[in-house]
Amino acid sequence: MPDLLYCFKVGRVSVYNFLVPVFGTALSSIYLGDTIWEIKNIIALVLVSFGIWLVNKEVSAHLHKEAVPK
């Protein structure tokens, strides 16, 4: 099995560490019966999801050419 860092960029792989609290909250709800449908948890889920999307979205070729110094 190839190493994830060999196949993908470090930034793309490391951002998924932010999902650890999301899965921890979901699993605590399942196994411990905790309530997770509170406004603070929903806001946190939206912010984490937005951050992952923001890091993983593709930069257009036009913007990439301007960002790379010559």
C-alpha positions as CSV (number, residue, x, y, z in Angstrom):
1,M,0.0,0.0,0.0
2,P,1.6,3.3,-1.0
3,D,2.1,6.0,1.5
4,L,-0.5,8.8,1.4
5,L,2.2,11.5,1.4
6,Y,3.8,9.9,-1.6
7,C,0.6,10.1,-3.6
8,F,-0.9,13.4,-2.4
9,K,0.4,16.8,-1.2
10,V,1.0,17.2,2.5
11,G,-1.5,20.1,2.8
12,R,-4.2,18.0,1.2
13,V,-3.7,15.0,3.6
14,S,-3.1,16.9,6.8
15,V,-6.3,19.0,6.6
16,Y,-8.3,15.8,7.3
17,N,-6.9,15.9,10.9
18,F,-9.6,18.5,11.5
19,L,-12.2,15.7,11.0
20,V,-11.0,13.9,14.2
21,P,-13.2,16.0,16.5
22,V,-16.2,15.6,14.1
23,F,-15.9,11.9,14.2
24,G,-15.2,11.9,18.0
25,T,-18.4,13.9,18.5
26,A,-20.4,11.6,16.3
27,L,-19.1,8.4,17.9
28,S,-19.7,9.8,21.4
29,S,-23.3,10.5,20.4
30,I,-23.7,6.9,19.1
31,Y,-22.0,5.1,22.0
32,L,-22.6,7.4,25.0
33,G,-25.9,8.9,24.0
34,D,-24.6,12.5,24.0
35,T,-26.7,15.2,22.3
36,I,-24.9,16.6,19.3
37,W,-27.7,18.6,17.6
38,E,-26.9,21.8,19.5
39,I,-26.3,25.1,17.6
40,K,-22.6,25.2,18.7
41,N,-21.9,21.8,17.2
42,I,-23.7,22.5,14.0
43,I,-21.7,25.8,13.6
44,A,-18.5,23.9,14.3
45,L,-19.3,21.3,11.7
46,V,-20.1,23.9,9.1
47,L,-16.8,25.7,9.8
48,V,-14.7,22.6,9.7
49,S,-16.4,21.5,6.4
50,F,-15.8,24.9,4.9
51,G,-12.2,24.9,5.9
52,I,-11.6,21.5,4.3
53,W,-13.4,22.6,1.2
54,L,-11.3,25.8,1.0
55,V,-8.0,24.0,1.3
56,N,-8.9,21.3,-1.2
57,K,-10.5,23.5,-3.9
58,E,-8.6,23.8,-7.1
59,V,-7.0,27.1,-8.0
60,S,-7.7,28.2,-11.5
61,A,-4.8,28.3,-13.9
62,H,-5.1,32.1,-14.3
63,L,-4.7,32.7,-10.5
64,H,-2.0,30.1,-10.2
65,K,0.2,31.8,-12.9
66,E,-0.2,35.2,-11.1
67,A,0.7,33.6,-7.7
68,V,3.9,31.9,-8.8
69,P,6.9,34.3,-8.8
70,K,9.1,34.4,-11.8
